[in-house]
C-alpha cells in the first residue's frame, strides 16, 4: 500500500479527459501470419518460421521473432516508435506480439505497409499530443512485471527518459530555466525510488504539458486533484528555485 505521493489527493474532482479517437479496425487474413505455426499461409517474412513462436503460445511471436520483425520494419528497440508499434498491435507485454494484433489492423498486412506506417508514427508522435498520450499511457501496462500493479521505479525512470527526450522520438521536457525531467528523476530518487502506480504515471504526462505552457506554475493550485507525489514535487521545485541552485540554467 502506498502513501499519498502515489495516489490522487482528495481535492476537487479531476476534469474528465477526452479519450483519443480509436483507430478503425478490420479483420482480414494477412500475410504477416507466417510468424505463427498455424494459420494463414503467406510468403511474407519467410525468414520467420514456426519455431519463432513459443510452443506454449502458438499465437505469439517469440523474442527473437519480434526483434527480427522490428528490424524488418526499420524500428529500433530503444525508440518511442517501438512503443507506438506495440500500442498499435496491442502487445500484451514488452517484446511479445500476438496473431490477433496483426489481424485487427489493416495497416499490418505487408512489411512495406508496416515500414511506412512506422515512419509515419515516428514523425507524428512528437507533434500530436493525442497520439503521444495514447502511446505514453500504453507504456504503463506494457512494461509491468507480470503479477504486479505498479511499475518498478527503475523501469519507469528509463521510460520517462525515453519518452521525455527528443533523441529517440520523444518530447523534450525542459524549459528555459528548468530541467524538468532531471529534476523529476532526482526528486523521486530522493524519495526512495518508490514504485509508480497508474494514476501517477498518467498524470506526469499531463503535468509535463502544463509545465511547458507555464514553467512558473501560474496554473497550479493547492486544491487541484493531483497525485501527492506531484504536489510534493512542486514544493520541492519551488524550494530549489528559491535557493538559486546551479541547476536552474538550462542549455
N, C-alpha and C positions, 0 to 999 in steps of 0.2 A: 504494500500500500504506500503510495507516495504522498508527501506533504504537498502544500498548496502550490509550490513552484511548478509542478507539472499538471495542475488542474485549473480549470477556469474558476475565477473568483465569483462569489455570489453577488454580482453587481447588476447593473442594468442588462437586460437581455441583449445578446449579440444580434446585430441585424442579419436577417436571412440573406445568404449569398445566392446569387443566381447560378444554377448549375450550367456548366458549359454544354453546348449542344452535342448530342450524341451523333456519332457518325452512322451513316446508313449502312446496314449490314445485309449481305445476301449469301445464301447457301449455294455453293457451286462445287463441282468436282474439279479440283485444281491440281496443277502439275506438281506442286511442291510436296505432294503426299508421298513421294518416293522416300522421304525421310522415314516413313513408317513401314514396318514389316508386313502389315496387312492393309488392304485398301486399294485405292485407285491407282493403277499403274501409271507411270509417267516417265518421260525422258529427262525431266528436269533434275538437276543436281545429281547426275549419275555417279558422282564421287561418293555420295552418301548412300549407304546400303543398310539393310536390315540391322546389322549389329550396332548401328548408331543409336538405336532405341533400346533402352534397358529392357531386359527380359520380363521384369515385373511390371513394366509400364509400356505396353506395345503402342500406345497412342502418344508417347512422349519422345522427345529428342534428347539424347544424352548430351553431356557437357561437350564432348569432342565434336559432335554433330552441330551443336549450337554455335560453337566457336567458328567452325567451318562455314556455316551458313552466314554468320555476321561478316566474315571475311569476304564471302562472295558478293554481298551487297554493299561492300566498302564501308562498313561501320566498325569503328574501333570499340574495344571493350570499355575503355575509360573515357567515353564522351557521353554527353547528355542525349545524343541521338540514339544511343544504345538503350537508354531508359525509355525513350519515346517508342522504339520498336517493341519493347517489352509491353508497354501500355497498349499499343495498337493491337498486339496479338494476345493481350490479357494473359501474360505468363503467370503461372501460379507462384513461381519463386525465381530468384536470380539464376540465370543460366538454364532454365527449363522452358521448352516450348512444347505445345500440345497440338494435336491434329485439329481440334476444334477451333483454335485461334486462327489457323490458316484458312479453314473452311468458311469462317464467318466474316472474312474481309476480302472483297473482290480486288483490292489493290495488291493482293499477295499471290496472284496466280502465275506469275513468272518472275524469275530473278531480275530481269530487266525492269519490270514494273516496281519491284521492291527496291531496287537500287535507286531509281528515280524518286520514289516516294520517300526514301530515307534522306536523300539530299534535300528534298523539299522540306521535310520536317526540320532538318538541321538549320536551314535558313530561316524558318518561321518561328522557331521556339523562342529566340531572344526578342522577337518583335511582337508576338501575340500573347498578351497576358493570360487569356483563357486557355490557350494551348499549353503554355508553360505551367499554369496551375494544375491542369489535368495530369501532366507528366510528373510534376512535383508531388502531387498527392498520391499518385500510384506508386511512387518510390517507397512510401512507408510500408505497405503490405508486401511489396516485392522483396524488401530487404530484411523482413522479420525472420529471426531464427525460429525454426519450427517449434511450436508449443509455447511461444512467448507472445505477449500482447504489446510489449514495448520494445523500442529499438535500443540496442546497446549503444552507449554514448559514442564509442569509437566508430561504429558504423554510421551513426547519424552525422558525426563530425565530418567524416570522409565524404558523405553525400552532400552535405552543405557546401563543402569546399568545391565540389564538382559543379553543383547547381548554381552557386553564387559567385563564380568567377567566369570570365569570358573565354579563357583559353581553350576549353573543351566544349564550348557551345552554351554556356550558362549566362547568367546575368551578373554584372558587376555590382556587388553590394558594398560599395564605398561611396562616400560623398566628399565634398570639397574639404571638409575638416575632420571627417570621421571614418576610420577604417572599420566599418560595422561588423563585417564577418570576423575579422581578427579579434575584435572586442567581444563578440558573442561567444566564440570558442574559449577565449581567455576567461570570461565570466563563468561559463559552465564548468571549466576545469577547476576553477577556484571553489565551485560549489560541490565538488566531489564526483564529477563525471557521472551524474545520475542518469539512469535510463530515460528515454524520451517517449512520452505517450503520444497517441494520435492527435489529440487536441493541440498540444504544444507544437507538434510538427506542422500542422496545418496553419496555425496562427503565426508562426515565424515568417511564412511567406507573405501573409497579409501585412505583418509588421514591417517587413523589408520594403514593400511598396510604399508604405506610409513614410518611412524614413527617407526614401528617395524624393518624395514630394516636398518634405519639410524636415530637415535634419534638426531643427530647433525645437521639435516637439510641440509645435503650435496646435496640433491635432490631438495631443494626449490629454486624457482626463483620468483622474484617480477613480472615477466612478465607472470607467469603461470595463467591459466584460472581457478582459484579457487574462490569460493564464498567469498564475502567480509568479512564475519564473520571469515573464516579460515585465511585470510590474517591478520586480526587483532589479531587472536589468536596466530599466530606465533610471532608477535611483542610482545605480552603480555608474552609469554613463554620466549623469549629472555631477556626481561626486568627482569622477575622473576629470571632467572638464573644469570643474571648479579648482582643481589642483593645478591646472595648466600643464598637464602631463605632456611628456615629449612625444607621445603617440598622436597628438592632435593634428600634426601636419601630415597630410596625405599627398603622396606624389601622384 
